[in-house]
Amino acid sequence: MAYQIETKNGEWQILNTVTDEIIAEFDSEQDIKQFLAYEKIYEGKKKAIEILMSFPNQWIINDKFQRTKSGIEDYTKWILSINHYDTYTDYYKAIDNKLDELLNKEVEE
C-alpha cells in the first residue's frame, strides 16, 4: 500500500493512494512519524513470519533455487485473516503473537 500525507488545519492525515481514503489522522508530526516507523517495523515482522512459514521458498540452497508452495498458502491465509482488525493495536498484536508462536515453535523442535 502506498501512502500520501496531507496536512489540514494543523492535523496530519495519511491517505491510501489506491482508495483515496484517510487511513489515520494525527495531531503532530511526531505522532505521524511514530506511526510510519511502527508500520515499517511491522512490515519487517510480517516478512519474518513469511520466511518462517514458507522456508525454503525463494532461497538458494546448495546452489539450487528453491521454489515451493509449502507454507505460502498458509501465510496468505494468515495475512488475510488479520486484515479484519479495526484498530492498529489489535493488528499489531496479531502479528506479534504469530511471530512469537513461530519463533517459539522453532525453539521447541
Stockholm file with secondary structure:
# STOCKHOLM 1.0

chainA/1-109         MAYQIETKNGEWQILNTVTDEIIAEFDSEQDIKQFLAYEKIYEGKKKAIEILMSFPNQWIINDKFQRTKSGIEDYTKWILSINHYDTYTDYYKAIDNKLDELLNKEVEE
#=GR chainA/1-109 SS CCEEEEEETTEEEEEETTTCCEEEEESSHHHHHHHHHHHHHHHHHHHHHHHHHHTTTTCEETTEECCCCTTHHHHHHHHHHHTTCSSHHHHHHHHHHHHHHHHHHHHHC
#=GC SS_cons         CCEEEEEETTEEEEEETTTCCEEEEESSHHHHHHHHHHHHHHHHHHHHHHHHHHTTTTCEETTEECCCCTTHHHHHHHHHHHTTCSSHHHHHHHHHHHHHHHHHHHHHC
//
